[in-house]
């Protein structure tokens, strides 16, 4: 009896694992140019174009790349984007 429960548990875990792996393959996110999006950030005297494929600013032949200080100068060489987050964590173990 104990032996069959062990094998039954292994079979259930194997089926569950195969279901998860198969669903990840079937429903995987697609990528490509059709899914690219871009927008313009305009704040703190900086205007720049950014996209969800890792671009910040873009080549001049592709359109406006950004501006610093004035919207018409097209210069973003001294701009370094910085993203930050504050995480509050409270653990009773540390008290």
N, C-alpha and C positions, 0 to 999 in steps of 0.2 A: 504494500500500500504506500509506504513512504517513498519507495523507489519510483512509482508511477506518478506521484505528485511532483517529484523533482523534474521528470521529463515533461509533464504537462506544463509546468511553469516555464521551462526552457522553450517549449513550442509556442506558448502564448507570447513570450518576449520576442522570439524570432519573428513571428507574424506581425507584431506591433512594429518592430524595427523595419521590416520590409515595407510595411504600409507607409511609414514615415518617409523612408528613402524614395519610394516610388512617387509619393505625392510631391516631394520636393523636385523631382525630375519633371513631372508632368506640369506642375504649376510654377515653374521657375520664372522669375522676372525676365522679361525680354529687355534687350538693350539695343542701342543703335541710334542713328541720327533722328529717327522719328520720335524718340523719347527725350530728346534734348530740349531744355528750356533755358531761357536767359532772361535777365531783368536788369534794371538800373537801380543802383543804390545812390541816393543823393542825400548826404548829411554831413555836418561838420566841415563845410567848405570842400568836400570831396565828392565827386560824381564819378562812378565807375560802372562798367558793365561786368556782370558775373554770370556764370552758367553752372548748371548742375553736373557738368563733366570736368570741372576743375579749372576753368578759365577765369581769370580776373583781368579785365582789360582785354582788348582784342586787337588784331592787326588793323592798321588804318584803312586798308582796302575793304575790310568787312563792315565798316561803319564807325560810329563814335566809340572811342576806346575809353574815354574818361577825361576828367579835368580836375585840377586842383586850384583852389583859390577863385578862379573865374571859370564860368561854364564854357567859355569860348576858346580857351587856350589849348585844350587837348593834351595836356601834360599830366602824367600820373607817375613819373619816375620816382618821386620821393614819398610815395604812399605805400605803407606796409600794413595790410589788413591784419587785424588781430581779433580772434574770437576767444571769448572767455566765458566761464560759467562758475557760479557759486553753488556748492553742494553743502547743504546742512545735514549732518548726520549725528544722531543722538543715540548713544548706546548706554544702557544701564550698567553694562559690565565695567565701563570706564569711570563711573561715578564713585 
